[in-house]
């Protein structure tokens, strides 16, 4: 039981204040629009314009996160670095900027 509690505390500490690089995609296409191609960027914009929610796709592992916090729609054209708190599959964005 102690091992489980220690693992849970460590996981929670790592999830808090996360910083990741990736792309803003849409909830309809998810990871398939989580890349920098012109087609993926345009499709994500169109899907969001037509009602899909923005999501974040991690470049490291392709994981898709629901987004909360700041509006990210101005960052659809390029790779981004996001900072915030992760709780399950939701990323609460504290800061977002163009990635190098």
C-alpha positions in Angstrom: 0.0 0.0 0.0 2.9 2.4 0.8 4.4 1.8 -2.7 1.0 2.6 -4.3 0.7 5.9 -2.3 4.3 6.9 -3.1 3.8 6.2 -6.8 0.5 8.2 -6.8 2.2 11.2 -5.1 5.1 11.1 -7.5 2.8 10.9 -10.5 0.7 13.8 -9.2 3.9 15.9 -8.6 5.1 15.3 -12.1 1.8 16.1 -13.7 1.6 19.5 -11.9 3.4 22.2 -13.8 4.0 20.1 -17.0 5.6 21.7 -20.0 5.2 20.0 -23.4 5.8 20.6 -27.1 3.3 19.7 -29.8 0.4 20.9 -31.9 -3.1 22.2 -31.3 -5.5 19.9 -33.1 -9.2 19.3 -32.9 -11.3 16.9 -31.0 -12.8 15.3 -34.2 -9.4 14.3 -35.8 -7.2 14.2 -32.7 -3.7 12.9 -33.2 -4.1 12.7 -37.0 -4.0 16.5 -37.1 -1.3 16.8 -34.5 1.5 17.5 -36.9 2.9 20.5 -38.8 1.9 19.7 -42.3 -0.2 22.3 -44.2 -3.0 19.8 -44.6 -3.1 19.0 -40.8 -3.0 22.7 -39.8 -5.8 23.6 -42.3 -8.0 20.6 -41.3 -7.6 21.5 -37.6 -8.7 25.1 -38.3 -11.7 23.9 -40.3 -12.8 21.4 -37.7 -12.5 23.9 -34.9 -14.4 26.5 -37.0 -17.1 24.0 -37.5 -17.5 23.2 -33.8 -14.9 20.7 -32.7 -13.0 21.6 -29.5 -9.3 22.4 -29.6 -7.0 19.6 -28.2 -3.3 19.4 -27.6 -1.2 16.6 -29.2 2.1 15.9 -27.5 5.0 15.6 -30.0 6.8 13.3 -27.6 4.3 10.5 -27.4 1.2 11.5 -29.5 -1.0 11.7 -26.5 -4.1 13.8 -27.0 -5.1 16.2 -24.1 -8.4 18.0 -23.7 -7.7 21.7 -23.1 -8.9 24.0 -20.3 -7.7 27.5 -19.3 -6.4 29.9 -22.0 -7.8 30.2 -25.5 -5.4 28.5 -27.9 -7.1 29.2 -31.2 -4.5 31.8 -32.2 -1.8 29.1 -32.1 -3.1 26.7 -34.8 -0.5 27.5 -37.4 2.6 26.3 -35.7 4.2 24.0 -33.1 3.7 25.2 -29.6 5.1 24.8 -26.1 2.4 24.7 -23.5 2.8 24.9 -19.7 0.2 24.0 -17.2 -1.3 21.3 -15.0 -2.3 17.9 -16.3 -5.1 16.1 -14.5 -5.9 12.8 -16.2 -6.4 13.6 -19.9 -7.0 17.3 -19.4 -4.3 20.0 -19.7 -5.1 23.3 -18.1 -3.0 25.8 -20.0 -1.2 28.4 -18.0 1.0 29.6 -20.8 1.3 28.8 -24.5 3.9 30.1 -27.0 5.4 29.2 -30.3 8.0 26.5 -29.9 11.5 26.9 -31.2 
